Amino acid sequence: MLVPQIERERANPLGAYLQARRGLLTPQQAGVSVNGVRRVPGLRREELAMLAGISADYYLRLERGKDRNPSARVLDALGHALQLDNDHMTHLKSLASDAPRPPADPPQEEIPVSVLNLIGALDQPAFIEDEYFNILASNPSAQALNPHLSPGRNQMRDLFLDESERALHPDWEMAAACLTASLRHTIGNNTDDPHFLQLINDLSRESSYFRHLWARHDVRAQRGANVTLTHPQFGERAFTREQLRINGTERIKVVVYYAREGNDSRAAGSSIDPKGAAEHASIGTTITASASRPAADPEEPITASHPRSTT
Protein backbone atom coordinates (compact mmCIF):
# COMPACT_ATOMS: atom_id res chain seq x y z
CA MET A 1 0.00 0.00 0.00
CA LEU A 2 1.29 3.46 -0.90
CA VAL A 3 1.80 6.06 1.80
CA PRO A 4 -0.85 8.83 1.62
CA GLN A 5 1.56 11.46 0.25
CA ILE A 6 2.56 9.25 -2.69
CA GLU A 7 -1.04 8.13 -3.34
CA ARG A 8 -2.26 11.73 -3.52
CA GLU A 9 0.50 12.68 -5.91
CA ARG A 10 -0.14 9.67 -8.12
CA ALA A 11 -3.87 10.51 -8.31
CA ASN A 12 -3.29 14.17 -9.18
CA PRO A 13 0.33 14.84 -10.25
CA LEU A 14 -0.29 18.28 -11.77
CA GLY A 15 -2.25 19.53 -8.77
CA ALA A 16 0.31 18.18 -6.31
CA TYR A 17 3.12 19.91 -8.20
CA LEU A 18 1.32 23.26 -8.34
CA GLN A 19 0.45 23.11 -4.65
CA ALA A 20 4.03 22.26 -3.65
CA ARG A 21 5.64 24.99 -5.74
CA ARG A 22 3.06 27.55 -4.57
CA GLY A 23 3.94 26.72 -0.98
CA LEU A 24 7.65 27.36 -1.62
CA LEU A 25 7.21 30.87 -3.07
CA THR A 26 6.79 33.58 -0.45
CA PRO A 27 4.70 36.72 -1.05
CA GLN A 28 7.85 38.79 -0.72
CA GLN A 29 9.56 36.80 -3.47
CA ALA A 30 6.49 37.15 -5.69
CA GLY A 31 6.04 40.88 -5.02
CA VAL A 32 2.69 40.42 -3.27
CA SER A 33 1.71 42.76 -0.43
CA VAL A 34 1.12 41.05 2.91
CA ASN A 35 -1.59 42.22 5.28
CA GLY A 36 -2.21 40.60 8.63
CA VAL A 37 -1.14 37.23 9.92
CA ARG A 38 -0.70 34.35 7.47
CA ARG A 39 -1.04 30.70 8.40
CA VAL A 40 1.36 29.48 5.68
CA PRO A 41 4.58 31.01 4.33
CA GLY A 42 3.77 30.44 0.65
CA LEU A 43 1.34 32.05 -1.76
CA ARG A 44 -2.39 31.64 -1.39
CA ARG A 45 -4.30 30.14 -4.32
CA GLU A 46 -5.98 33.43 -5.19
CA GLU A 47 -2.61 35.23 -5.12
CA LEU A 48 -1.06 32.80 -7.58
CA ALA A 49 -4.15 33.01 -9.79
CA MET A 50 -3.89 36.80 -9.81
CA LEU A 51 -0.20 36.70 -10.75
CA ALA A 52 -0.93 34.23 -13.56
CA GLY A 53 -3.88 36.23 -14.88
CA ILE A 54 -6.45 33.48 -14.41
CA SER A 55 -9.52 33.24 -12.20
CA ALA A 56 -9.17 31.87 -8.69
CA ASP A 57 -11.95 29.37 -9.43
CA TYR A 58 -10.12 28.01 -12.49
CA TYR A 59 -6.85 27.71 -10.59
CA LEU A 60 -8.67 25.83 -7.81
CA ARG A 61 -9.98 23.39 -10.43
CA LEU A 62 -6.41 22.83 -11.68
CA GLU A 63 -4.98 22.22 -8.23
CA ARG A 64 -7.78 19.85 -7.25
CA GLY A 65 -7.50 17.86 -10.46
CA LYS A 66 -10.91 18.89 -11.82
CA ASP A 67 -9.24 20.25 -14.95
CA ARG A 68 -6.08 18.43 -16.08
CA ASN A 69 -5.53 19.98 -19.50
CA PRO A 70 -4.68 23.67 -19.19
CA SER A 71 -3.60 25.49 -22.32
CA ALA A 72 0.03 26.25 -23.10
CA ARG A 73 -0.67 29.91 -22.36
CA VAL A 74 -1.97 29.08 -18.89
CA LEU A 75 1.00 26.82 -18.16
CA ASP A 76 3.44 29.51 -19.27
CA ALA A 77 1.66 32.06 -17.07
CA LEU A 78 1.71 29.75 -14.05
CA GLY A 79 5.36 28.89 -14.61
CA HIS A 80 6.28 32.57 -14.84
CA ALA A 81 4.26 33.40 -11.71
CA LEU A 82 5.89 30.55 -9.80
CA GLN A 83 9.33 31.69 -11.04
CA LEU A 84 10.14 28.21 -12.39
CA ASP A 85 13.47 27.58 -14.10
CA ASN A 86 13.75 25.54 -17.31
CA ASP A 87 13.86 22.14 -15.58
CA HIS A 88 10.81 22.90 -13.45
CA MET A 89 8.93 24.45 -16.37
CA THR A 90 9.56 21.42 -18.56
CA HIS A 91 8.34 19.17 -15.75
CA LEU A 92 5.18 21.24 -15.30
CA LYS A 93 4.33 20.90 -18.98
CA SER A 94 5.03 17.16 -18.96
CA LEU A 95 2.52 16.64 -16.14
CA ALA A 96 -0.18 18.42 -18.15
CA SER A 97 0.72 16.87 -21.48
CA ASP A 98 -1.57 14.63 -23.51
CA ALA A 99 1.48 12.92 -25.01
CA PRO A 100 1.60 9.14 -24.43
CA ARG A 101 3.48 8.12 -21.30
CA PRO A 102 6.31 5.60 -21.42
CA PRO A 103 5.38 1.99 -20.63
CA ALA A 104 4.74 1.55 -16.92
CA ASP A 105 7.14 -1.41 -16.82
CA PRO A 106 9.66 -0.86 -19.65
CA PRO A 107 11.74 -3.80 -20.89
CA GLN A 108 15.28 -4.15 -19.61
CA GLU A 109 17.98 -2.57 -21.71
CA GLU A 110 21.25 -4.22 -22.59
CA ILE A 111 24.72 -2.94 -21.76
CA PRO A 112 27.01 -3.34 -24.78
CA VAL A 113 30.13 -5.30 -23.90
CA SER A 114 32.16 -2.52 -25.51
CA VAL A 115 30.86 -0.13 -22.82
CA LEU A 116 31.80 -2.57 -20.06
CA ASN A 117 35.25 -2.78 -21.61
CA LEU A 118 35.41 1.02 -21.67
CA ILE A 119 34.74 1.52 -17.96
CA GLY A 120 37.06 -1.40 -17.18
CA ALA A 121 39.87 0.36 -19.04
CA LEU A 122 39.44 3.64 -17.14
CA ASP A 123 41.65 4.49 -14.16
CA GLN A 124 38.97 6.89 -12.91
CA PRO A 125 36.03 5.57 -10.89
CA ALA A 126 33.27 4.70 -13.38
CA PHE A 127 29.98 2.83 -13.24
CA ILE A 128 26.73 2.29 -15.14
CA GLU A 129 23.40 3.30 -13.61
CA ASP A 130 19.76 3.07 -14.66
CA GLU A 131 16.85 5.48 -14.25
CA TYR A 132 16.24 4.34 -10.66
CA PHE A 133 19.92 4.91 -9.74
CA ASN A 134 20.57 1.18 -9.50
CA ILE A 135 24.21 0.27 -10.09
CA LEU A 136 24.39 -2.13 -13.05
CA ALA A 137 28.18 -2.35 -13.47
CA SER A 138 31.26 -0.70 -12.00
CA ASN A 139 35.03 -0.78 -12.29
CA PRO A 140 37.51 -1.55 -9.48
CA SER A 141 38.31 2.13 -8.91
CA ALA A 142 34.65 2.93 -8.27
CA GLN A 143 34.31 0.07 -5.80
CA ALA A 144 37.55 1.03 -4.07
CA LEU A 145 36.35 4.61 -3.71
CA ASN A 146 32.93 3.53 -2.47
CA PRO A 147 32.06 -0.16 -1.95
CA HIS A 148 28.39 0.76 -2.39
CA LEU A 149 29.08 1.53 -6.06
CA SER A 150 28.72 -2.18 -6.74
CA PRO A 151 26.24 -3.98 -8.98
CA GLY A 152 22.94 -4.60 -7.26
CA ARG A 153 23.11 -1.53 -5.02
CA ASN A 154 20.74 1.44 -5.24
CA GLN A 155 22.22 4.90 -4.69
CA MET A 156 18.99 6.38 -3.31
CA ARG A 157 18.51 3.65 -0.71
CA ASP A 158 22.15 3.75 0.32
CA LEU A 159 22.31 7.53 0.70
CA PHE A 160 19.11 7.83 2.75
CA LEU A 161 19.23 4.60 4.73
CA ASP A 162 22.89 3.61 5.19
CA GLU A 163 24.96 5.52 7.75
CA SER A 164 28.26 4.37 6.23
CA GLU A 165 27.24 5.86 2.88
CA ARG A 166 26.20 9.16 4.45
CA ALA A 167 29.55 9.31 6.25
CA LEU A 168 31.31 9.49 2.87
CA HIS A 169 29.56 12.76 2.01
CA PRO A 170 30.61 15.86 4.00
CA ASP A 171 27.26 17.44 2.99
CA TRP A 172 25.08 14.37 2.54
CA GLU A 173 21.86 16.35 2.83
CA MET A 174 22.78 18.42 -0.22
CA ALA A 175 23.82 15.27 -2.10
CA ALA A 176 20.49 13.66 -1.19
CA ALA A 177 18.55 16.73 -2.34
CA CYS A 178 20.32 16.72 -5.71
CA LEU A 179 19.78 13.00 -6.23
CA THR A 180 16.10 13.26 -5.30
CA ALA A 181 15.53 16.15 -7.71
CA SER A 182 17.29 14.17 -10.44
CA LEU A 183 15.08 11.14 -9.81
CA ARG A 184 11.95 13.26 -10.23
CA HIS A 185 13.35 14.71 -13.47
CA THR A 186 14.23 11.27 -14.81
CA ILE A 187 10.80 9.78 -14.08
CA GLY A 188 8.91 12.82 -15.43
CA ASN A 189 5.24 12.02 -15.91
CA ASN A 190 5.70 8.24 -15.74
CA THR A 191 4.26 8.16 -12.25
CA ASP A 192 2.67 4.71 -12.70
CA ASP A 193 6.02 2.92 -13.04
CA PRO A 194 5.75 0.19 -10.36
CA HIS A 195 9.50 0.09 -9.64
CA PHE A 196 9.61 3.86 -9.22
CA LEU A 197 6.57 3.71 -6.93
CA GLN A 198 8.14 0.96 -4.83
CA LEU A 199 11.36 2.93 -4.45
CA ILE A 200 9.79 6.23 -3.37
CA ASN A 201 7.21 4.47 -1.21
CA ASP A 202 9.89 2.51 0.66
CA LEU A 203 12.01 5.61 1.13
CA SER A 204 9.00 7.61 2.31
CA ARG A 205 8.27 4.99 4.96
CA GLU A 206 11.84 4.77 6.22
CA SER A 207 13.26 8.30 5.88
CA SER A 208 11.68 11.50 7.16
CA TYR A 209 14.25 13.53 5.24
CA PHE A 210 13.27 11.85 1.99
CA ARG A 211 9.60 12.64 2.71
CA HIS A 212 10.57 16.29 3.22
CA LEU A 213 12.54 16.46 -0.02
CA TRP A 214 9.97 14.60 -2.10
CA ALA A 215 7.21 16.93 -0.90
CA ARG A 216 9.11 19.91 -2.33
CA HIS A 217 8.80 18.58 -5.92
CA ASP A 218 12.25 19.88 -6.84
CA VAL A 219 13.36 18.92 -10.35
CA ARG A 220 16.92 18.97 -11.67
CA ALA A 221 18.38 17.41 -14.79
CA GLN A 222 21.64 15.60 -14.10
CA ARG A 223 24.60 17.58 -15.31
CA GLY A 224 28.29 17.66 -14.49
CA ALA A 225 28.52 18.29 -10.76
CA ASN A 226 31.22 18.74 -8.15
CA VAL A 227 31.44 15.88 -5.66
CA THR A 228 33.52 15.70 -2.48
CA LEU A 229 33.89 12.40 -0.66
CA THR A 230 35.55 11.74 2.69
CA HIS A 231 36.94 8.23 2.44
CA PRO A 232 38.11 6.43 5.62
CA GLN A 233 41.31 5.31 3.86
CA PHE A 234 41.97 7.90 1.15
CA GLY A 235 40.80 11.01 3.01
CA GLU A 236 38.91 13.84 1.34
CA ARG A 237 38.80 13.65 -2.45
CA ALA A 238 37.27 16.18 -4.85
CA PHE A 239 35.78 15.11 -8.18
CA THR A 240 33.61 16.18 -11.05
CA ARG A 241 30.77 13.73 -11.66
CA GLU A 242 30.03 13.47 -15.37
CA GLN A 243 27.22 11.45 -16.93
CA LEU A 244 27.48 10.04 -20.46
CA ARG A 245 24.72 8.56 -22.59
CA ILE A 246 25.16 5.15 -24.19
CA ASN A 247 24.31 4.95 -27.88
CA GLY A 248 21.31 2.73 -28.55
CA THR A 249 19.91 3.02 -25.02
CA GLU A 250 17.55 5.46 -23.34
CA ARG A 251 17.61 4.69 -19.64
CA ILE A 252 21.13 3.58 -18.75
CA LYS A 253 24.15 5.87 -18.52
CA VAL A 254 27.87 5.81 -17.76
CA VAL A 255 29.01 7.92 -14.80
CA VAL A 256 32.67 8.92 -14.39
CA TYR A 257 34.34 10.67 -11.45
CA TYR A 258 37.45 12.64 -12.42
CA ALA A 259 39.64 15.24 -10.68
CA ARG A 260 38.60 18.84 -11.03
CA GLU A 261 41.22 20.78 -12.99
CA GLY A 262 43.02 23.42 -10.97
CA ASN A 263 41.70 22.12 -7.66
CA ASP A 264 43.89 21.76 -4.61
CA SER A 265 46.00 18.77 -3.73
CA ARG A 266 43.06 16.92 -2.21
CA ALA A 267 41.81 16.31 -5.76
CA ALA A 268 45.18 15.26 -7.15
CA GLY A 269 45.41 11.75 -8.46
CA SER A 270 41.70 11.04 -8.47
CA SER A 271 42.18 7.56 -9.86
CA ILE A 272 42.10 5.01 -7.08
CA ASP A 273 44.53 2.11 -7.00
CA PRO A 274 42.25 -0.92 -6.69
CA LYS A 275 45.10 -3.17 -5.60
CA GLY A 276 46.01 -0.89 -2.75
CA ALA A 277 42.39 -0.63 -1.72
CA ALA A 278 41.35 -4.23 -2.26
CA GLU A 279 41.79 -5.24 1.35
CA HIS A 280 39.81 -2.26 2.58
CA ALA A 281 37.01 -2.47 0.04
CA SER A 282 36.90 -6.28 -0.32
CA ILE A 283 36.77 -6.08 -4.11
CA GLY A 284 38.38 -7.87 -6.99
CA THR A 285 40.45 -6.29 -9.70
CA THR A 286 38.15 -6.99 -12.64
CA ILE A 287 35.06 -5.27 -13.93
CA THR A 288 31.85 -6.53 -12.37
CA ALA A 289 28.31 -6.25 -13.65
CA SER A 290 24.92 -7.21 -12.33
CA ALA A 291 24.59 -9.76 -15.13
CA SER A 292 27.49 -11.44 -16.86
CA ARG A 293 28.02 -13.66 -19.87
CA PRO A 294 31.14 -14.67 -21.77
CA ALA A 295 32.39 -11.62 -23.67
CA ALA A 296 34.00 -13.32 -26.63
CA ASP A 297 32.23 -11.03 -29.09
CA PRO A 298 32.93 -7.34 -28.28
CA GLU A 299 29.68 -6.35 -29.99
CA GLU A 300 27.54 -8.83 -28.06
CA PRO A 301 25.52 -6.94 -25.42
CA ILE A 302 25.15 -8.01 -21.83
CA THR A 303 21.67 -7.76 -20.34
CA ALA A 304 21.51 -5.15 -17.59
CA SER A 305 19.61 -6.65 -14.75
CA HIS A 306 17.47 -4.18 -12.84
CA PRO A 307 17.64 -4.88 -9.09
CA ARG A 308 14.10 -3.87 -8.15
CA SER A 309 14.47 -4.56 -4.45
CA THR A 310 17.88 -3.55 -3.14
CA THR A 311 19.05 -2.90 0.35
N, C-alpha and C positions, 0 to 999 in steps of 0.2 A: 504494500500500500504506500502511495506517495504521501510525503508530508504535506500539510495544508498549503504552505507557501508554494511548493512546486506544482501542486494540483491547480491552484488558482492561476498560476502563470501559464500552465499548459492549456487551460480552458480559454484564456483570454490574453494571448501574448502581447498584442498591441496595447491593450488597456493597461496591463501590468507595467509595460515599459514606459508609457506616458506618465502614469502615476509615480513611478520611481524617479524619473528624471525631473518631474515637477517638484517633488519633495526635496531634491538636491539644489534647486536654484532659489536663492533667497530673494526677497523683494528688493533689497539693496542692489544685488547684482543685476536684477532685471530693470532697475530704474522705476520701481513702483513705490509710491508713497505709503507709509505705514502709519495707521492711526489706531491707537488702543493696543490692548494686549492680544497677542496671537497665540493660539494653542500649538501651532506647528511652525517650524522655521522656514519651510518652503513656500512656494506660491500656492494660493488658493485656485480652485478650478476656474472661477470667474475671472481671476486676474490673468491666467494663462490664455483664456479665451479672448479677452480684450487685447492682449498683446499680439495674438495671432490673427485678429480681425474676424473671428467667427463668433457665433452666438454661444452663450454659456450652456444652453440646452443641447446644442449640437455637440459641443465638447464633452458634456456629460454622457451623451450616447456613445461617443467614441471610447471613453475611458471605461464604461461599463460593458462594452462589447455589443451594444445594440446596433451599432453601425461599424462594420469592419472593412469598409472599402472607401476611405476618404480619397478625394482627388489629389493629384500631384500638387496642385496649388495649395491645398490645405496642409499637406504634409510638409511642403517647403516652408509655409508660414509657421507651423508648429515647431519645426526644426530650428528656424531662425529665432523664434521666441524663447526656445529652450537653450539657445546658444550651443547647439550641438556641433561638434567637429565632423570631419568627413566620415570617420569610422562610425560614429554614432548616427549620423544622418543616413548613411547607407543601410545600417541595421534597421532603423525606423522604417525605411521604405520596403525593406525585405519582409518585415512583419505584416505590412499592409498589401503586399503584392498578391496578384492573382496567378502569378507564374507557378507552374508545377513545382512541388517540393521534391527534394531527392528521395529515393526509396528509404523507408523507415529503417530497414535492415539491409544496407548495401552489401554486395558481395565482397569477399576479401580480395585485396589487391596483392600482386606478387612483387617481391623485391628482385630486380635483376641481379644475377650473380656478379655482373660487372660492377654494380654499385657496392655490393659487399666487399669485393676486391678493392674498390677505391678506398672505403673507410679503413679497411685493414692495412692499406699501404701508408696511411697518414700517421705522422708522429703525433699530431694534435688530437686531443680527445674528440671523438666523433661517434655519432649514433644515429639510428633511424627511428623516427616516431610516427605514430598515426594521429588521427584527428582527436582521439581521446587522451593523447599524451601517454599512451602505452609505449614502452621501449620494445622495439621489434628486433633490433640488432645493435651491437656496440663493439668498439675496438678495445684492446687492452688498456690504452691510455685513458679512455673514458671510465672504465671500470676501476682503474687505479686511482683516478681523481675522485670518483664517487661510486662506491660499490652498488648503489641503488640504480645507476645507469646500466642495468643489466637486463637482458631480455626477460619479459614476463612482469617487469615492474611497471607501475603507473606513477608518473611524476606528481599528479594531483594528490593521490592518496598518500604518497610518501611525504610530500611537503606539509600537508595539513595534519597528518596523523602519526608521523614518525619523528620522535624527538631527535634521533641521531641525524636525520636529514635536515631538520630545522637548524641544528647546531652548525651545519656547514655554511649557512647563510648569515652573514653579519646583520642583514636587514631582511629577515625571512618574511616579515609581514608585507613588505613592498614586493618581494619576489612572488608571494602568494597572490597579491592583488593583480600583478601583471599577468600571471598564468591564468587566473580566473577570467580576466577580461579577454584574454586570447581564446580561451575555450568558448566563451559566448560568441565571439566573432566567428570562430571556425564552424560552430554548429548553425549559426544564422537562424533561419526560420524552420529548421528541421527538428522541431521540438518534440516530435513523436518517436524519435530514434530510441529504441528500448535500451541500448547500451549507454547512451548519453543520460537517459532518465535514471538508470540504475546508479550511475556514477554520482550525479548531483544529488540524488536522493540519499545515498549512503553518506556522502560528505555532509549533507544538511543534518542528518541524524547525529553524526559523531563530532562535528566541529562547529562551535558557535561562531568562530571567526569566518568560516566559509559561509554560513547563513547570512552574516552581516555583509560580506562582499557580494554574494549573489543577489541580495536584495537591492543593491545599488544599480544593477544592470549596466555596469561599465562594459565598454566594448573597445578592444584594441587589436588591430591587426599585428601579427608577429613581424617584427623587423629586427635588424641588427641591434643588439642591446648590450650594454656593459654589464658584466657579471663579476662579482667578487665572492670567492669562496674561502672559508677558513678551514683548511684541512688539518686533521690532528697530526699528520706526519710531515706534510709539505709546507705548512703555515699558510699565510694569506696569499692568494694568487688572484690576479686580475685578468679578465678575459673579455673578448668580444664574442657574443653568441650570434652566429650567423646561420640562417636557415636557407636551404637550397631545395628547389623542387626537383623531382625525379621525372624525366621524360617518360611519357606513357602512363603516368599515374596521376591521381587527383588528390588522394588523401594521405599519402605517406611522404615524408620529407627527410632529408639529411640535415643534421645539425652538427656544426663544428664550433669548438671553442678554440680561439687563437689569441695570442698576446696582443694587447693594444699597443699600437706603435707610439713611441715617445713616452710611454708610461714609465713609472719608476721601477726600481730593481725588483719589486715584488712581482712584477709581471714578466720579468725576464725568464726566458727558457720555459715557455708555457707547456711544451710537450713534456709528458710525464713518462719516466722510465718504467715500463711495466715490470721489468725484472727486479728492479730495486723495490718496487711496491708490492710485488706478488705476495710476500708473506703477510703484509699488512692487510691487503685487500682480498686475499684468498681467491685470486683469479689465475687463469691460465695465460698463455702468451699468444693465443690465436684468436681470430675473430669468432664471436659467438652470435648466434641468431636464435630467435624463438621458434624457428622451424629450420631443419637442415636436411639437405640431400647431397649426394655426391655432386661435385661441381666440375665435372670433366668438361662440359661444354660451357664456355664463358658467356654464351648468350642465353643459356637455359635459366629461366627465372626460378627463384625459390619462393614458395608461398609464404606470405607474412601472416603468421598466426596472430589473431587479435585476442589477447588475454582479457576476457570480459570481466572476470572477477579476480582482481589482484589484491594483494595485501600490502 
